[in-house]
């Protein structure tokens, strides 16, 4: 499939150090691509630059053929971003939150209804959508937020720690949702500390540390290369040569 995201020689500096230091990668349509690394590796900074929330110091980012700096408005029309610390308005009912967000995504009433119907289906919250978000568990809130993120069927869904803090059952449900959306053609860029999650979800993995990408490949390719039983072992081995100098910016 065609390339949806192209990142070339991307850098982001803060003061005298680099949070992201000359990284390059691409993601094809319908692919789930995972960016993994320790705290301070540059994952969230990279996601924010791709999402147009931060400006790169140098390098290029193209989403669907649009440059994120020169055509940021166009890029925002075809992406959706779920930050790790995102929250829904607790004074609204779940359905009201989906309706409110649909109104931000489109001025077309028919389109808004389509978004909401998709959001209802994706969330799997059923009748609980009629309850206030303040009554939701963390798992329910995360399902609502994921539904909000992908109900517009973006070309690229950017998910930062989509199952952070969730119990096993809720985390598994969200992983299944992400997997099914990619199966329908949605392209996903995600970041997670959960290596089991990465192995289950991702088509390819990039390991980043101290702002630099050390490896890119499928989980199987990386495990074979490092003669490791799992991605956790690969991760530890891949970042061993990394210098301890430099900035640690998430």
Backbone as numpy.savetxt, mean C-alpha at the origin, in Angstrom:
# Nx Ny Nz CAx CAy CAz Cx Cy Cz
1.24 -7.97 -18.58 0.41 -6.76 -18.58 1.28 -5.50 -18.58
0.68 -4.37 -18.93 1.40 -3.11 -19.01 1.89 -2.66 -17.63
2.98 -1.90 -17.63 3.52 -1.36 -16.39 2.59 -0.26 -15.86
2.22 -0.37 -14.59 1.35 0.63 -13.95 2.18 1.65 -13.17
3.23 1.19 -12.50 4.09 2.08 -11.72 5.54 1.91 -12.14
6.20 3.03 -12.38 7.63 3.02 -12.73 8.34 4.01 -11.81
9.31 3.51 -11.04 10.11 4.34 -10.15 11.56 4.28 -10.62
12.15 5.45 -10.89 13.52 5.48 -11.41 14.39 6.42 -10.60
15.47 5.87 -10.03 16.50 6.66 -9.34 15.89 7.64 -8.34
14.94 7.17 -7.57 14.20 8.03 -6.64 15.02 8.33 -5.39
15.04 9.61 -5.03 15.74 10.05 -3.81 14.86 11.02 -3.03
14.98 10.93 -1.69 14.34 11.91 -0.81 15.31 12.21 0.32
15.74 13.46 0.41 16.70 13.84 1.43 16.05 14.70 2.50
16.56 14.54 3.71 16.19 15.40 4.84 17.50 15.86 5.47
17.80 17.15 5.35 19.07 17.63 5.87 20.22 17.05 5.05
21.15 16.42 5.75 22.33 15.88 5.07 22.21 14.40 4.74
21.08 13.78 5.13 20.92 12.34 4.89 19.78 12.04 3.94
19.74 10.79 3.45 18.70 10.36 2.53 17.79 9.34 3.19
16.49 9.63 3.20 15.50 8.66 3.66 15.27 7.61 2.57
15.34 8.05 1.32 15.27 7.16 0.15 16.44 7.53 -0.74
17.23 6.51 -1.11 18.52 6.80 -1.74 18.68 6.03 -3.05
18.18 6.62 -4.12 18.41 6.11 -5.48 17.81 4.72 -5.70
16.49 4.60 -5.51 15.84 3.31 -5.71 15.08 3.29 -7.03
14.97 2.11 -7.61 14.25 1.92 -8.88 13.50 0.59 -8.82
12.26 0.59 -9.28 11.49 -0.63 -9.44 10.25 -0.32 -10.27
9.59 -1.35 -10.77 8.37 -1.17 -11.54 7.35 -2.23 -11.13
6.07 -1.93 -11.35 5.00 -2.87 -11.01 4.08 -3.02 -12.22
3.77 -4.24 -12.56 2.89 -4.51 -13.69 1.42 -4.54 -13.26
0.54 -4.37 -14.21 -0.89 -4.38 -13.94 -1.33 -5.70 -13.33
-2.16 -5.62 -12.28 -2.68 -6.81 -11.62 -1.71 -7.47 -10.67
-0.54 -6.86 -10.47 0.48 -7.44 -9.61 0.35 -6.90 -8.18
0.66 -7.76 -7.21 0.80 -7.33 -5.81 2.29 -7.27 -5.53
2.77 -6.07 -5.29 4.20 -5.84 -5.07 4.39 -5.37 -3.64
5.27 -6.03 -2.90 5.49 -5.70 -1.49 6.83 -5.02 -1.28
6.79 -3.97 -0.47 8.01 -3.25 -0.08 8.22 -3.53 1.40
9.29 -4.26 1.75 9.51 -4.64 3.13 10.85 -4.14 3.63
10.90 -3.84 4.93 12.12 -3.35 5.53 11.89 -3.02 6.98
12.96 -2.81 7.76 12.82 -2.46 9.17 12.28 -1.04 9.33
11.93 -0.68 10.56 11.54 0.70 10.83 12.67 1.64 10.43
12.32 2.72 9.77 13.32 3.68 9.32 13.97 3.33 8.01
13.42 2.33 7.31 14.04 1.88 6.06 13.75 2.80 4.88
12.65 3.56 4.96 12.25 4.42 3.85 10.98 3.96 3.15
10.30 2.96 3.72 9.09 2.42 3.09 7.98 3.46 2.98
7.60 4.01 4.12 6.48 4.96 4.12 6.80 6.23 3.35
8.05 6.66 3.40 8.47 7.83 2.61 8.28 7.55 1.13
8.64 6.35 0.70 8.47 5.97 -0.70 6.99 5.95 -1.08
6.15 5.36 -0.23 4.72 5.30 -0.52 4.11 6.69 -0.60
4.56 7.58 0.27 4.02 8.94 0.27 4.43 9.72 -0.98
5.63 9.46 -1.47 6.04 10.12 -2.72 5.22 9.60 -3.89
5.01 8.31 -3.95 4.19 7.72 -5.02 2.76 8.24 -4.94
2.28 8.49 -3.71 0.91 8.96 -3.49 0.76 10.46 -3.70
1.82 11.15 -4.07 1.88 12.60 -4.31 1.84 13.42 -3.02
1.98 12.80 -1.86 1.94 13.52 -0.59 3.29 14.15 -0.24
4.37 13.59 -0.78 5.71 14.15 -0.61 6.34 14.35 -1.99
7.13 15.38 -2.11 7.83 15.62 -3.38 9.20 14.98 -3.34
9.59 14.27 -4.40 10.92 13.68 -4.45 12.00 14.75 -4.50
13.16 14.44 -3.95 14.32 15.32 -4.10 14.84 15.22 -5.53
14.86 13.99 -6.05 15.24 13.75 -7.44 14.72 12.39 -7.86
14.84 12.11 -9.16 14.32 10.86 -9.69 12.95 11.04 -10.31
12.37 9.93 -10.78 11.09 9.97 -11.48 10.15 8.91 -10.95
8.87 9.27 -10.89 7.80 8.32 -10.57 6.70 8.52 -11.59
6.30 7.43 -12.23 5.22 7.47 -13.22 4.15 6.45 -12.84
2.89 6.90 -12.79 1.76 6.02 -12.50 0.80 6.08 -13.68
0.60 4.94 -14.32 -0.28 4.92 -15.49 0.18 5.85 -16.59
1.49 6.10 -16.66 2.03 6.99 -17.68 2.08 8.45 -17.27
1.56 8.80 -16.08 1.55 10.18 -15.60 2.65 10.41 -14.57
3.39 11.50 -14.74 4.44 11.86 -13.79 3.79 12.41 -12.51
4.23 11.90 -11.34 3.57 12.29 -10.08 3.82 13.75 -9.71
4.87 14.35 -10.26 5.14 15.76 -9.98 4.47 16.66 -11.00
4.64 16.37 -12.27 4.10 17.21 -13.33 2.59 17.03 -13.52
2.08 15.83 -13.22 0.65 15.54 -13.46 0.03 14.94 -12.20
0.27 15.59 -11.05 -0.20 15.03 -9.78 -1.72 14.87 -9.72
-2.46 15.80 -10.32 -3.92 15.69 -10.32 -4.38 14.45 -11.06
-3.75 14.17 -12.18 -4.09 12.97 -12.97 -3.77 11.71 -12.18
-2.63 11.73 -11.50 -2.22 10.57 -10.71 -3.23 10.31 -9.59
-3.69 11.37 -8.92 -4.63 11.20 -7.81 -5.97 10.62 -8.27
-6.27 10.78 -9.55 -7.52 10.23 -10.08 -7.46 8.72 -10.25
-6.25 8.16 -10.31 -6.14 6.73 -10.62 -5.47 5.92 -9.50
-5.17 6.58 -8.37 -4.61 5.86 -7.23 -5.51 6.02 -6.01
-5.28 5.18 -5.03 -5.91 5.34 -3.72 -4.91 4.86 -2.67
-4.86 5.57 -1.54 -3.82 5.33 -0.55 -4.42 5.10 0.83
-3.99 4.02 1.49 -4.42 3.72 2.86 -3.19 3.79 3.76
-3.02 4.89 4.52 -1.88 4.99 5.43 -2.04 4.03 6.62
-0.93 3.73 7.26 -0.99 2.83 8.42 -1.84 3.41 9.53
-1.76 4.73 9.74 -2.45 5.36 10.86 -3.77 6.00 10.47
-4.32 5.59 9.34 -5.58 6.17 8.87 -6.74 5.81 9.80
-7.72 6.71 9.89 -8.91 6.46 10.71 -10.16 7.01 10.03
-11.30 6.43 10.38 -12.59 6.91 9.84 -13.24 7.84 10.86
-14.20 8.64 10.40 -14.90 9.57 11.28 -15.83 8.79 12.21
-15.51 8.80 13.50 -16.22 7.94 14.46 -17.65 8.38 14.73
-17.98 9.64 14.42 -19.35 10.11 14.66 -20.30 9.74 13.53
-19.77 9.17 12.45 -20.60 8.74 11.33 -20.89 7.25 11.41
-22.01 6.86 10.82 -22.27 5.44 10.62 -21.34 4.95 9.51
-21.10 3.66 9.47 -20.22 3.11 8.44 -20.69 3.47 7.05
-21.99 3.36 6.80 -22.54 3.65 5.47 -22.42 5.13 5.16
-22.58 5.97 6.17 -22.44 7.42 5.97 -21.00 7.77 5.61
-20.05 7.06 6.22 -18.65 7.30 5.90 -18.35 6.94 4.45
-18.86 5.79 3.99 -18.66 5.40 2.59 -19.30 6.41 1.65
-20.49 6.89 2.00 -21.19 7.88 1.16 -20.42 9.20 1.13
-19.90 9.60 2.28 -19.13 10.84 2.35 -17.88 10.75 1.48
-17.16 9.62 1.58 -15.93 9.46 0.80 -16.25 9.34 -0.69
-17.35 8.69 -1.03 -17.75 8.59 -2.44 -18.00 9.97 -3.03
-18.54 10.88 -2.21 -18.78 12.24 -2.66 -17.50 13.00 -2.92
-16.43 12.65 -2.21 -15.14 13.28 -2.45 -14.48 12.75 -3.72
-14.76 11.50 -4.04 -14.16 10.88 -5.21 -14.84 11.30 -6.52
-16.13 11.62 -6.46 -16.85 11.94 -7.71 -18.02 12.88 -7.45
-18.32 13.73 -8.43 -19.48 14.62 -8.37 -20.71 13.96 -9.00
-20.51 12.82 -9.65 -21.58 12.12 -10.34 -22.35 11.25 -9.37
-23.65 11.55 -9.19 -24.48 10.81 -8.23 -24.53 9.32 -8.51
-24.64 8.96 -9.78 -24.69 7.55 -10.15 -23.38 6.85 -9.80
-22.28 7.53 -10.08 -20.96 6.97 -9.78 -20.79 6.81 -8.27
-21.27 7.79 -7.52 -21.17 7.72 -6.07 -21.89 6.49 -5.53
-23.09 6.22 -6.06 -23.86 5.05 -5.61 -23.12 3.75 -5.95
-22.48 3.72 -7.12 -21.71 2.54 -7.51 -20.55 2.31 -6.55
-19.87 3.40 -6.19 -18.76 3.29 -5.25 -19.24 2.73 -3.91
-20.35 3.27 -3.42 -20.87 2.85 -2.12 -21.28 1.38 -2.14
-21.93 0.95 -3.20 -22.34 -0.45 -3.30 -21.11 -1.37 -3.30
-20.07 -0.96 -4.01 -18.84 -1.76 -4.01 -18.20 -1.74 -2.63
-18.24 -0.57 -1.97 -17.68 -0.47 -0.63 -18.40 -1.37 0.36
-19.72 -1.42 0.25 -20.51 -2.28 1.13 -20.13 -3.74 0.93
-20.00 -4.13 -0.33 -19.65 -5.52 -0.64 -18.25 -5.87 -0.14
-17.30 -4.99 -0.41 -15.91 -5.26 -0.04 -15.72 -5.31 1.47
-16.40 -4.43 2.19 -16.23 -4.37 3.65 -16.73 -5.62 4.35
-17.79 -6.22 3.81 -18.37 -7.41 4.44 -18.99 -7.12 5.79
-19.30 -5.86 6.07 -19.81 -5.50 7.39 -21.32 -5.63 7.51
-22.00 -5.81 6.39 -23.44 -6.05 6.42 -24.22 -5.00 7.20
-25.06 -5.45 8.14 -25.91 -4.54 8.91 -25.13 -3.63 9.84
-23.89 -4.00 10.15 -23.10 -3.15 11.04 -22.74 -1.82 10.39
-22.91 -1.72 9.07 -22.69 -0.43 8.40 -23.68 0.62 8.87
-24.77 0.19 9.48 -25.76 1.13 10.00 -25.43 1.60 11.41
-24.34 1.09 11.96 -23.89 1.51 13.29 -22.77 2.54 13.16
-22.60 3.32 14.21 -21.54 4.32 14.21 -20.16 3.66 14.24
-19.22 4.31 13.57 -17.86 3.78 13.52 -17.26 3.70 14.92
-17.72 4.54 15.83 -17.20 4.53 17.20 -17.48 3.20 17.91
-18.43 2.42 17.41 -18.76 1.13 18.02 -17.99 -0.04 17.39
-17.18 0.25 16.38 -16.48 -0.80 15.65 -15.23 -1.27 16.39
-14.92 -2.55 16.21 -13.63 -3.07 16.65 -12.56 -2.56 15.69
-11.29 -2.77 16.04 -10.21 -2.34 15.15 -10.29 -3.06 13.82
-10.64 -4.35 13.86 -10.75 -5.13 12.62 -11.84 -4.60 11.72
-12.98 -4.26 12.30 -14.10 -3.72 11.52 -13.72 -2.37 10.91
-13.05 -1.54 11.69 -12.63 -0.22 11.19 -11.68 -0.37 10.01
-10.77 -1.34 10.14 -9.79 -1.53 9.07 -10.47 -2.03 7.80
-11.47 -2.90 7.94 -12.21 -3.37 6.77 -12.95 -2.22 6.10
-13.51 -1.32 6.91 -14.20 -0.15 6.36 -13.21 0.74 5.61
-12.04 0.95 6.18 -11.04 1.80 5.54 -10.50 1.17 4.26
-10.31 -0.14 4.27 -9.87 -0.81 3.05 -10.93 -0.69 1.97
-12.20 -0.86 2.36 -13.30 -0.73 1.40 -13.32 0.67 0.81
-13.12 1.68 1.66 -13.07 3.05 1.17 -11.94 3.25 0.17
-10.82 2.61 0.43 -9.64 2.78 -0.41 -9.82 2.18 -1.79
-10.46 1.02 -1.87 -10.51 0.29 -3.14 -11.87 0.31 -3.83
-12.88 0.92 -3.21 -14.22 0.89 -3.82 -14.28 1.68 -5.13
-13.30 2.56 -5.35 -13.28 3.33 -6.60 -12.53 2.59 -7.71
-12.07 1.37 -7.39 -11.30 0.56 -8.33 -10.14 1.34 -8.95
-9.20 1.77 -8.10 -8.06 2.53 -8.61 -7.15 1.67 -9.48
-6.40 2.32 -10.36 -5.40 1.59 -11.13 -4.33 1.04 -10.18
-4.02 1.83 -9.14 -3.01 1.44 -8.17 -3.52 1.70 -6.77
-3.62 0.64 -5.96 -3.97 0.78 -4.54 -2.69 0.68 -3.72
-2.45 1.68 -2.88 -1.24 1.75 -2.07 -1.64 1.51 -0.62
-1.17 0.42 -0.04 -1.61 -0.01 1.28 -0.41 -0.11 2.22
-0.39 0.75 3.23 0.70 0.77 4.21 0.26 0.01 5.46
0.85 -1.15 5.70 0.52 -2.00 6.84 -1.00 -2.24 6.94
-1.61 -2.86 5.92 -3.08 -2.99 5.88 -3.69 -3.81 7.02
-2.90 -4.70 7.65 -3.44 -5.52 8.74 -2.78 -5.22 10.08
-2.16 -4.06 10.19 -1.44 -3.70 11.41 -2.34 -3.76 12.65
-1.90 -4.51 13.67 -2.62 -4.56 14.93 -3.85 -5.44 14.96
-4.12 -6.16 13.88 -5.33 -6.99 13.81 -5.07 -8.40 14.32
-6.14 -9.06 14.80 -6.01 -10.45 15.19 -5.93 -11.33 13.94
-5.65 -12.59 14.13 -5.39 -13.50 13.01 -6.58 -13.58 12.06
-7.78 -13.71 12.61 -8.97 -13.89 11.76 -9.22 -12.66 10.90
-9.18 -11.46 11.51 -9.41 -10.23 10.74 -8.31 -10.00 9.72
-7.07 -10.31 10.11 -5.95 -10.14 9.18 -6.12 -11.06 7.97
-6.53 -12.29 8.21 -6.73 -13.23 7.11 -7.83 -12.77 6.17
-8.91 -12.22 6.75 -10.02 -11.74 5.93 -9.57 -10.58 5.03
-8.79 -9.69 5.58 -8.31 -8.55 4.78 -7.35 -9.02 3.69
-6.51 -9.98 4.01 -5.60 -10.53 2.99 -6.39 -11.15 1.84
-7.45 -11.86 2.16 -8.27 -12.48 1.12 -8.93 -11.43 0.24
-9.36 -10.32 0.86 -9.95 -9.22 0.09 -8.93 -8.66 -0.89
-7.72 -8.40 -0.40 -6.67 -7.84 -1.25 -6.34 -8.79 -2.39
-6.23 -10.07 -2.08 -5.91 -11.07 -3.09 -7.00 -11.12 -4.16
-8.25 -11.07 -3.76 -9.34 -11.15 -4.73 -9.40 -9.91 -5.61
-9.09 -8.74 -5.07 -9.09 -7.51 -5.86 -7.98 -7.55 -6.92
-6.82 -8.05 -6.54 -5.74 -8.18 -7.52 -6.13 -9.19 -8.59
-6.86 -10.22 -8.19 -7.33 -11.21 -9.15 -8.26 -10.63 -10.19
-8.91 -9.51 -9.84 -9.80 -8.83 -10.78 -9.07 -7.76 -11.59
-7.76 -7.63 -11.38 -6.98 -6.71 -12.20 -6.43 -5.49 -11.51
-6.78 -5.30 -10.21 -6.26 -4.14 -9.50 -4.78 -4.35 -9.17
-3.97 -3.31 -9.34 -2.56 -3.37 -9.00 -2.38 -2.87 -7.57
-1.56 -3.58 -6.79 -1.41 -3.26 -5.37 0.06 -3.11 -5.00
0.37 -2.00 -4.33 1.67 -1.80 -3.72 1.44 -1.77 -2.22
2.07 -2.69 -1.50 1.84 -2.73 -0.06 3.13 -2.80 0.72
3.04 -2.35 1.97 4.15 -2.45 2.90 3.64 -3.19 4.13
4.46 -4.10 4.65 4.06 -4.86 5.83 5.29 -5.39 6.54
5.19 -5.52 7.87 6.24 -6.16 8.65 5.98 -7.66 8.80
4.80 -8.10 8.40 4.42 -9.50 8.57 4.88 -10.32 7.37
5.92 -11.11 7.56 6.51 -11.85 6.45 5.60 -12.97 5.93
4.81 -13.56 6.82 3.84 -14.57 6.37 2.82 -13.92 5.43
2.40 -12.72 5.81 1.47 -11.97 4.98 2.07 -11.67 3.61
3.32 -11.25 3.61 4.01 -10.94 2.36 4.09 -12.17 1.46
4.45 -13.31 2.04 4.55 -14.53 1.24 3.20 -14.93 0.66
2.14 -14.76 1.44 0.81 -15.13 0.97 0.31 -14.21 -0.13
0.57 -12.92 0.02 -0.05 -11.93 -0.87 0.76 -11.61 -2.12
2.08 -11.45 -1.96 2.84 -10.77 -3.00 3.24 -11.65 -4.17
3.25 -11.03 -5.34 3.84 -11.64 -6.54 5.35 -11.42 -6.55
5.75 -10.21 -6.12 7.18 -9.90 -6.00 7.41 -9.06 -4.75
8.66 -9.10 -4.28 9.03 -8.43 -3.05 10.29 -7.61 -3.28
10.31 -6.40 -2.72 11.53 -5.59 -2.70 11.93 -5.39 -1.24
13.20 -5.66 -0.93 13.71 -5.48 0.43 14.49 -4.17 0.48
14.05 -3.26 1.35 14.66 -1.94 1.45 15.21 -1.74 2.86
16.38 -1.12 2.95 16.97 -0.79 4.24 17.87 0.43 4.07
17.78 1.34 5.02 18.55 2.60 4.98 18.38 3.31 3.65
17.16 3.24 3.12 16.83 3.99 1.91 17.24 3.33 0.61
17.86 2.15 0.68 18.32 1.47 -0.53 17.63 0.12 -0.70
17.31 -0.24 -1.93 16.75 -1.56 -2.21 17.89 -2.56 -2.38
17.79 -3.65 -1.62 18.85 -4.66 -1.64 18.49 -5.85 -2.53
17.22 -6.17 -2.63 16.80 -7.31 -3.43 15.40 -7.08 -3.99
15.14 -7.63 -5.17 13.79 -7.68 -5.74 13.61 -9.04 -6.37
12.47 -9.68 -6.09 12.19 -10.97 -6.71 10.96 -11.60 -6.09
10.58 -12.75 -6.58 9.49 -13.48 -5.95 9.99 -14.05 -4.64
9.06 -14.41 -3.76 9.45 -15.02 -2.49 10.27 -16.28 -2.74
9.85 -17.09 -3.70 10.56 -18.32 -4.03 11.98 -18.02 -4.54
12.13 -17.05 -5.42 13.45 -16.71 -5.94 14.39 -16.25 -4.82
13.87 -15.44 -3.92 14.71 -14.92 -2.84 15.07 -16.02 -1.85
14.12 -16.89 -1.54 14.43 -18.00 -0.63 15.46 -18.94 -1.23
15.34 -19.19 -2.53 16.33 -20.04 -3.21 17.71 -19.39 -3.21
17.75 -18.09 -3.50 19.03 -17.38 -3.57 19.78 -17.42 -2.25
19.03 -17.24 -1.15 19.66 -17.19 0.16 19.61 -18.53 0.90
19.10 -19.56 0.18 19.00 -20.90 0.78 18.32 -20.83 2.14
17.18 -20.13 2.14 16.43 -19.90 3.37 15.07 -20.56 3.32
14.55 -20.88 4.50 13.25 -21.55 4.58 12.09 -20.57 4.49
12.34 -19.30 4.81 11.26 -18.32 4.81 11.80 -16.92 4.54
10.88 -15.98 4.35 11.27 -14.61 4.03 11.95 -13.90 5.20
11.62 -14.30 6.42 12.26 -13.67 7.57 13.77 -13.90 7.52
14.18 -15.12 7.20 15.60 -15.42 7.10 16.23 -14.67 5.93
15.52 -14.60 4.81 16.01 -13.85 3.65 16.23 -12.39 4.03
15.25 -11.83 4.71 15.27 -10.43 5.10 16.52 -10.12 5.94
16.77 -10.95 6.94 17.93 -10.74 7.82 19.24 -10.82 7.03
19.34 -11.80 6.15 20.56 -11.97 5.38 20.76 -10.85 4.37
19.65 -10.41 3.74 19.75 -9.41 2.68 20.22 -8.05 3.18
19.87 -7.71 4.43 20.22 -6.37 4.92 21.49 -6.38 5.76
22.12 -7.53 5.94 23.36 -7.61 6.73 24.45 -6.66 6.26
24.67 -6.53 4.93 25.74 -5.64 4.48 25.43 -4.17 4.66
24.17 -3.85 5.03 23.76 -2.46 5.12 24.52 -1.72 6.21
24.96 -0.52 5.90 25.68 0.31 6.86 24.74 0.79 7.94
25.23 0.99 9.14 24.43 1.54 10.21 24.44 3.06 10.21
25.15 3.64 9.25 25.18 5.10 9.18 24.02 5.61 8.37
23.65 6.85 8.62 22.60 7.46 7.82 21.35 7.69 8.64
20.38 8.30 8.02 19.15 8.67 8.72 18.21 7.48 8.82
17.38 7.50 9.82 16.30 6.52 9.94 14.99 7.28 9.92
14.41 7.34 8.74 13.15 8.02 8.56 12.17 7.03 7.99
11.02 6.85 8.65 10.08 5.83 8.17 9.46 6.26 6.87
